[in-house]
Amino acid sequence: MKHFKTAICAGMIALFASSVSARDLVMNANTSDPAQKQAMEDLIADFEAAYPEIDVKFNLYDHEAFKVAMRNFLVSDAPDLITWNAGNRMKVFVDLGLFEDVSDVWEAEGLYDKMPAVVGASSVDGKQYGVPYAYYAWGFYYRKDLFEKAGITETPTTWEEFKEVGAKLNAAGITPVTIGTKNLWPAAGWFDFMNLRINGVEFHADLMDGKVAYTDDRVKKVFESWAELVKADFFVENHPAYSFQEALPFMNQGNAAMYLLAPFIVSMFPEDVREKVEWFPFPIIDPEVGIYEDAPTDSFHIPVNAKNKEDARLFLAFAAKADVQTKTAGTLDMLPPNVNASVKDDRFAKGGFEQLSKANGIMQFYDRDTDPALAKVGMQGFQEFLQNPDRIDQILERIEAERARIYGAL
């Protein structure tokens, strides 16, 4: 009995010592969807197993509540880590002086080589302000059986080949592309890719930052190429009446062959259709321009006012490891930015991972990369253009007026 009491006392002392020595690391997150919550809880558990002296305090918010509370807690009661998005959404808080420079983590962990596609999306003025943990690739989901019916044996890699594919599909009585623009944003994906393929990532970033006029000839060039598709009847009719989900039956029923969208569309295909669906990246338009992709990216950041920056940096380094990103992205059904990570045995995931791993750089998405008010006017313009491409001058003048109102004269 004496030894039993001693053992209990020793255990209590050890427990007390552990609680005293444990270092708290506070994380605020907006990962409230079931898969997101599970991925974050698993990541935290694995981190605490690797660093038992650190106790992660996990504060979970729903998406909208997080947006409202974020600026307040970054200023007055900052956690040690937060989840957020790379790109312009990150830059807003960098410009306010609220996100920590974590270039030292990137340097120490060799992340410039391990996560090359997200370097630009995580940087402001050559410094890194976050570490991405997952992203996903946009691309064309297409019915292979409909391609074969139209006599198409290979997916297009160039703009000319893409237009030829559309002509063959139309000749076979199949609309080349389905799209629903009632939500506006699906059309923005088209604009992003065409501007990236024609003008490159630096120009696109400057346009998103309000540093270029929408009436610039380089922007007009994008719409001239886009008009080639509109005038060649590439898109389903009456698309403003359809949400992105409501446009899917055109493809499910075999009336349209392609859909430019993100991976979440895969689960929406009926099983018999999904078996016939394959994926290819947006074609090259100008071979002199690098390969840049739309890849919305989730990332970790350290607030400038954090209390435990040392352990926060340990967490960033841990979350960037290849095996950790493999597990996290797999739970999220997204892709790992670390090129040494692996993806599940899925043709869509493998295709997206390969494309993003060789990308020269990425952007987030039109309504993530630019001012929200400008994004709304811009996307309304894209929707109108797809209905009436001859109105392009008036449309661009209207978008430019909003850019000038927000960002000022050039």
Secondary structure, 3 states (H helix, E strand, C coil): CHHHHHHHHHHHHHHHHHHHHCEEEEEEECCCCHHHHHHHHHHHHHHHHHCCCEEEEEEECCHHHHHHHHHHHHHHCCCCEEEEECCHHHHHHHHCCCECCCHHHHHHHCHHHHCHHHCHHHEECCEECCEEEEECCCEEEEEHHHHHHCCCCCCCCEHHHHHHHHHHHHHCCCEEECCCCCCCHHHHHHHHHHHHHHHHHHHHHHHHCCCCCCCCHHHHHHHHHHHHHHHCCCECCCHHHCCCCCCHHHHHCCCEEEEEECHHHHHHCCHHHHCCEEEECCCECCCCCCCEEECCEEEEECECCCCCHHHHHHHHHHHCCHHHHHHHHHHHCCECCCCCCCCCCCHHHHHHHHHHHCCCEEECCHHHHCCHHHHHHHHHHHHHHHHCHHHHHHHHHHHHHHHHHHHCCC
